[in-house]
Amino acid sequence: MPLTKLEIDRITPGEKQVKVTDGLGLYLLVMPNGAKYWRLKYRFAGKEKVLALGVYPEVSLKEARLKRDEARRLLAQGEDPGEQKKKNARKQLIETSSTFKAIAQEWWNKMSAEWAPTHASGVWRSLEIHLFPTLGDRPIRDISAMDLLLVLQSVEKQGLHDTANRLRERCNAIWRRAVKTGRAAANPAADLAGELITPITKPQPSLTREELPAFMAALATNEHITLQTKYLIKLVMICFTRIGETVQAKWDDFDLDKAIWTIPPETRKLKRALKAAAAPHIVPLPSQAVDILRQLHMHRVEGNDFVFPSFFYRGRHMSKTTLLKAFERMGYSGKNTENGHVVTHGFRATASTILNEAGFNPDAIERQLSHKEPNQVRAAYNRAQYMEERRTMLQSWADYLDKVEQGGDTTLLAAMHA
């Protein structure tokens, strides 16, 4: 006889599994722990099979019978309901893993292994704030170029032009993954290249020739900045290298006897696709830089290969933001900016401006700045051609900074070069 809900609720579990039949192959499997599972016994291609239809009471008696009837309909059509259930599960899995958010998560998981933790969290946060609310749960294949453009334009309307452009670049990478894995036929983010407003790049805050003496004096006399941090600031000023590649410098990168610093491609600010083919950036070291490095080597932290080891994390290098905090203590950053705002990258502009005004070779200055040379043959030639010229230039620059710190005439660089 067919079951009733009252009979099902009254079933008492035994020491073994109990089968309670409803009819047409449907039965309830009662476990010793009281769990009740709907099962359908059927035959297909001469073989007896069992199909799971759910758990009671989540799947009611009525719902279980509807599922049984659907399975019998498939059998009448010559289809195996068990195989059809597997197909539906695979389809559901593919659909779940084909949403924009799911593919973005796959892309982020892969890329974040190569990123600094703060950058990785910032990238994910930008997706959470600007893209996931509108696009996250949608199948990526159904998102059109116009759908994406409208979302990016809404970010632009907030005045976040840089963010909108970065989001498009991240979407471009996410869609490339979707296309490669067969979950999208086209890449709408690539089609939107050039459709967003390109903001006018503002120059990094930098010190002028006239402002250098006060900054150097503030650096020398500030008692709240560690000696290691002061050395880092001076090395960046002398060599006008990027802060990221400077804090990542390791002792093996230096030959102090030859006064050479070899910056490997992996620490340079290059697009990932260019790093493999890029050459190291060679920096000739003035005597002042060598002195700084020898002083730091005397206090080298055991077990840490970095020239500027972290104060807080064993085996890691100093944070790039350390200098910004130092500038704030000096009155050159943050809320306390009575002396003007300074960022680390601005030292490169300061050096470039003063050296160009002094008449040094602009090509040699560009090589020292490690600006990308599009012609690789010319780049290799320039590195060799300008090495000694750069060495002379950097020594003049380091001597000039010494004179500035000692209160000398800030117009003397051109005379020194002559």
C-alpha positions, 0 to 999 in steps of 0.5 A: 500500500502507498505510504502516508505522511503519518506512517512515515513520521511514526516509523521507528528506526531499528538496529539495521536499515529498514526499507519501507515501500511506497510503490512503483519502485519508490521506497524509504530507506530508514537508517539506525540513526533515524535518517530517512532517504528516498530511493527508487529501484529500477531496471535499465538495459537489463541491470537493476539500479537505485536512484537517490531522490533526496532526504525526508522531510526536506523532500516530502512524500509528494515531491518524492513521487513526482521525482519517481514519475519523472524518472519513469518517464525517462525510462519510457523514453529509453533514457537512464534516469541515473545518468540523466541526474549525473548530467544535470549535476555536471551541468549545474557544476559548470554553470556554478563555475562559469559565473563572472565571480567564479572565474575571477576567483580562479584568476585571482587565486593564480595571480595572487601567489605572485603578488604582495599580500597587500596588492592581492587584497586590494585587487580583490577588494576592487572587484568586490566593490565595483564589479561583483554586485552587478556582474558577480552571479551572472554567467560570464558568457552572457555578459556583453561589452555594453553590460561591462561598459555600463558598470565601468562608466558608473565607476568613472562617474565617481571620478575614479578614472584610474580605478575604471581603467585598472578594472577593465585590465583585470576584466581583460585577464579574467575573460581571457581565462574564460575564453581559454577554458571554453566558458566564454566565446569572446572577450568584451573587456578587450573590445572596450580598450580605449573606450574609457577616459584616460586621466591626465597623469599628475607628476609625482610630488618632488623636491626642487633644487631650492627645497633640497637643503631643508629636506636634507637637514630635516633628514639628518637631524630627525631623531625619530627615524632609524638609521637604517631608514635614513640609509634607505632614503639616502640610497634612493636619493643617490641612485634614484632607483625605484623604492620597490626594487631598492627594498627588495635588494639582496646582498648577492646583487652587489659587488662592492669592490667593483661598485656595481649593483645588479637589479634582477628583472624579477624585482624591476617594475615591468609587466609580467610578460616582459620580465622573462626577456628583460635584462638586469639593470646595472647601477654604478655605485658612487663612493657614498653609496658603497659607504652606506652599504658597507655600514649596513653590511656590518649590521647584517641580520643573520638569516636574512638576505635582504639589505634592508630587512624588515623590523617586524617579519623575520626573513622579509624586507622593509615595507615600501611604505616605511619611507612615507611614514618617515616623511610624515615624521619630517613634516613632508607627508600625511596630515603634517605637510607644512614643508610640502608633500614628498613621495619616494618616486619624486626623488627620481624627478628631482634628480632628473630635473637637476641633472638635465639642467646641469647639462648631463647627457639625457640618454645617460639619465634615462638609462639610470632611470631604467626607463624601458627602451622599446628596441632591445638591441639599442637597449643593450648598446645603451647599457654598455655605452653609458655605463662610465658616463653614468658612473661619473654622473652619479658620483657628481650627483652624490657629491652634490647631495653631500654639499647640499646637506653640509649647507653648500651652494645648491647651484654648484652641480653644473660647475662640478660637472664642467 
